[in-house]
Amino acid sequence: MKKLQAEIKEFTEERGWSGNQDARNLAISISLESSELLEHFQWMSGEEAVALNKQEIVDEAADVFIYLLQFADLLDIDLEEAVRGKMKKNAVKYPV
């Protein structure tokens, strides 16, 4: 993940896009890109959406992930560790 975060950071800096990437703006961007992902499913079943828009769905999912990685990098969040911690909490909250 760190390597991918570094690649994204380099890509962003090369284009001069890093100036307004604070936690607030990145959180907004995650939400906006998530909405764009959701838009591909509007008014149809999940199966229809994937059949008609698979590449667009893939691209939007990647955009969400890119912004999430930037957000995590900025706030020094280890996403792998965070996910494992959340899964432990969920196991307690929702036992089998």
ZIWO-V257158 format. One record per pair of residues at least 12 apart in sequence whose C-alpha atoms are under 7 Angstrom apart, sorted by the first residue. I is the first residue (numbers start at 1). J is the second residue. Records with the same first field share a line. If there is no record, write none. Layout:
I=J / J
This chain:
5=69 / 70 / 73
23=71
26=67 / 71
29=67
30=64 / 67 / 68
33=60 / 63 / 64
34=64
36=60
37=57 / 60 / 61
40=53 / 57
